[in-house]
Amino acid sequence: MHNRQQTPSKPRLLQMLRPETVGIAAQSAITWLKPQQKLFQIATALDQPSSPVTLGRLGSLEVRLAQDKRDVKLAQKLRYKVFYKDGTAIADAATMLARRDKDAFDKICDHLLVIDHDAKPTLDGRHKVVGTYRLLRHELAARHGGFYTENEFDLAPIMERHAGLRFLELGRSCVLPPYRNKRTVELLWHGIWTYVRRHQFDVMIGCASFEGTDPDRLALPLSFLHHFAAAPENWRARPHASRRVDMNRMAKEAINPKIALRELPPLIKGYLRLGAYIGDGAVVDHQFGTTDVLIVMPVSAINARYIEHFGQDATRHAA
């Protein structure tokens, strides 16, 4: 008699992603999410470029937006260290010389920074940047040739189906190893949520990565996402045909969901717990040494039951 693996329903999937069953970085991705009116008071500085754009504070850590080119350079230096120096990304000559991860999108994006006020400052007296996220607004992407994600995925179908909604792209997420803990990730997400609510975005999109460029070695987690976290048709997007890698590499009944969940990066676990969908197909990014999946997270789909479960609101870390 065969012991066939039970197919978890959506609630069952969410149950497996409870705090006690996932890593601490994934746990924190929900703790800031319960929106309240005070949220808009935190973010009023976003409309006042001359004032410090502080979005939250937790102990010595502060989350804020980059205010000038020097702030952006600090984010780029952090990305270089995490992606190239310590990671698997392959630097070209210009990147190695600059020791910064940079591209044309940096000029049109907002850069979310987590800084440590207790760490040794930089040579020019700036606070140390220990975490960052890059945020690209829908209207700016439209004016400058599209989202970064569109290099890998064809977003046109979902954007056409949801023409009245505003999209925000999340990208270039990284945190220094000593700061990969609940506090830092919590502050990053707090900053993102404040930004989303203040600017009234409807959908968050972006790539999330597995380390490695061999999809066969990622067969279990990719297949798990394909079978248990796929976007419904109205939110489905696929990679460009020339770059598409099939995620359906194992039969659904052959997947052990608990083992598959352990092989998911904490960031992807966090997205799933919030209610994110996964696109149809992956892309191998040889420059960064990763296999990328598409994250689609409508704000309306964020799981209210889990917001209530954590009992935290978006004003928790108000500065």
N, C-alpha and C positions, 0 to 999 in steps of 0.2 A: 504494500500500500504506500503510495507516494504522499509525502507531506507537502502539499502545495502551499506556497507562500500566500498569505492573505493579501488582498489588494487594499491598501488603506484608502479610505475616503478622505476628502479635504479636511474635515475635522480631525480625523485620525492623524493625518500628516501634521497638522498644527499641534496635536497633542504630543507627538514625538519631538516637537521643537520647543517643548516647555523648558523653563530655565534650568531644571535639574538634568536635562538631557542634552544640553548643548554647551559649547565653550563660553567662557566669560565674555569674550569680545562680541559674540553673537547675542548674548543676553542683553547687552546694553543697548542694542539697536532700537529697542521699543520704548525705553524708559522715559523718553521726553515727549511722547507723542500726543498726549491728551490735550487738544487745543482749547484755549480759553481766551477770553477777550483781552486779558492782560498781555498776551503774546504780542499784540501789535504795539504795545507801549515799549517793549524791549527793543523793537527793531526800528523805532522812529529815526535813529541815527543813520539808517540806510539812505534816507533822503537828504542827509546833511553831510556832504563829503568833507567839509572842513572840520567836522568833529570826529573824535575817535569812534570807529565803527565796532564797538564791543557788543558781542551777542550773548556772552555768558561767561561765568567764572566759577571755578571749583578749586578751592585751595590756591595753590600757586599757579594753576593752569587757567589760561584765558582763551576763549575762542573769539576771533574777530575776522573781519575782512582785510585783505591787503589794501594799503592806502596809497602806495607809490611803487615805483619801479624797484626800489631796494627791497621792499617786502616781497615782491614777486620773485626777485632773484634768490631770496632765502628759501622760498618754496621750491624753486627750480633746483637749488643745491641739495635740498633734502631729497627730492625725487631722484636726483642723480645718485646720491649715496644709496638709497634703498633699491632702485631699479638696476643700476649699472654696477656700482662698486661692490655692493653686497649681494645683488641679485643676478639674474641670468640674462639681462638685456645686453645687447651688443652695441657698443658705442662707435659711431663714426669718428673721423678725425676732429671735426669741429666740436662734437660733444665732449670728447676727451680733453680737448684743449680748454674749453670753457668750464668743464666740470659742472655743467648744469644740464638738466633735462629740459629742453625748451623746443617749442614749435610755434607756428604762426597763430595757433589758437590762443596762446597765452595772452596776446594783446587784446582779445575781445572777451575774455572770460573774467569773472570775479574769482578770487582765490581765497578760500577759507583757510585760516591758519589757527593752529593751537600753539600757543607760546607758553614757555615755562619761566615765570618771573624769578624763580629761585636758581635757575641754571646760570652758568657763566655766560655773560653777554658776548656777542660777536666783537670783532676788532673795532667796528665802527659804533659800538655801544648799543646795538640792537639786541632785543630779547631773543633767546634761542627758539627757533621754530621746530617743534617736535612732531607735528602732524599737519596734513594738508588735504584739501579736496579742491578740485577745479569745477566751477559752476558756469555753464553756458546757457544763457537765456534764449528762448525761442526766437524773439524778434531780432537779436543780434546774429544768431545762426542764419536766419533767413536772409539777412543783408550781406552776409559774408560767405555764401557758398555752402551752408549746411552745417550739421553737427559733425564733430569728430567721429562719432559712432558710425556715421554714414560711409566712412572708409571701408567698413567691414560689413555692415548690415543695411539692407534696403528698408528704410523707414517710411518711404512714401505711402505704402498701403495703409498703415495705421494713422498716419497724419492726415491722409485724405478722408478716412472713415471718421475721424474725430477732428474735423476742420475747425470747430469752434473752441477747442481746448488749447491751453498753453502748456508747452513742454519745457522742462528743465533738464539739461544733461548733466549728470554727475560723472566725474572722471578723475584720473590721476590720483587716486586715493593712496596715501601711504603714511605710515607712522614709524618713528624710530623704534628699534627693538625694545629698549628699556621702558618705553612708554606704551607698549601694546597691552594695555590693561583696560579695565572697565571705565576708569575716569576719563582717559583720553578719548576713547571711542564714543563714550557718552556725550562728551562735549562737542565732538565733531558732528554727531547726529543732531544734537540740540541746535547747533548753528545752522545746519541744513534745514531743519524743520522751521526754524524762525524765518529763514530766508524764503522758504516755500510759501509760508502763510502770509508773510508781509507782501510779497509780490504776486500772490494769488495764482500760483501755478497749479495746474490740474493733473499733470503727469510727470513722473520722474523716469528718465531713461538713462542707459549707459551700459558699458561693457563691464563684466566681472570676469576675473581670470583664475584659471588653474595653472599652477606651475607645470611646465613641461609642454613639449610639442608633439608628443606621440599619443593620439587619441585612443589607441588600443590600450594603453596603460591607464587611461582614465575611463575605461568602458563602464565600470560600475557607477560612478557618480554621474557621468553624462547620461547614461541610460535612465538612472533614477530621475533626473530632472526632466528628461523627455517624457517619461510615463506618468510622473506624479506632480509635476509643476508646470506643465506646458500652458502657454497662454491660450485662452479661448479664441475662437476664430476672429472675433472683432478686434482683438488686441495682438494678433499674431503677426510677426515680422520674421523674415528669413535673411540669412547672409546673401551677399551677391553670389550668383551661381558659380562664378569662377573660384570662389574661396570657401564654398560651403563644405563642411564636414558633418556627416550624419551623426547625430547623438544617439540614435536608436541602435545600440551595439549589443544589447542583451535583451532577451525576452522578458516581458514584465514579470512573469511568474518565477523567473530565475533570480530576481533581485531580492536581497535581504535589505529592507529599508534601513534598519538600524545600523548596519555596517556601512551602507552607502552614505548615510548622514555623517558618519564619523570622517568620511573622506572628502566632505565638502569644505571649502575654505570658510573661515568664520564670517567673512563679509557676505558670502552667498547665503549662509544660514540666516544671518540677520535680515537680509532682504526677504527671504521666504517667510520668516516669521511675521514680517510686516504685511504680507499679502501680495508680494511681487509675483509676476509671471515671468516665465523663461521663454525666449524666442525659439523658433524651430530651426535648429542647426547651430553648429559652432564654427569658429574660425581660428586657424592656427596663426599666431603672430610670431614669426621667426625672429624679428628684431628684439622683442621683449622676452622671448623664450616662454611664451604662454599659450594656452588654449582658451579662447574667449567665448563667453555666452552673453546673450542679450538679456538685460534686465528691463522689464516694463512694469512700472508701479503707478497705476492711477491712484491719486489721493483718495478717491471715493472707495477704492478697494482695500484700503488699509484696515486691518482687522480690529474692529472696535472691541471685541471680546478680550483681545490681548492688551489693548490700551487700558481697559478697566482692570485687567488682571494685575498689571504692574502698579496701577494707581498713581502714576506720575504725570505731571502736566508740563507744558512747554515753558513754564516760568521757573522751573526748579533751579536752574543755574543762572537766573537773571543777575546781571552785574549790578 
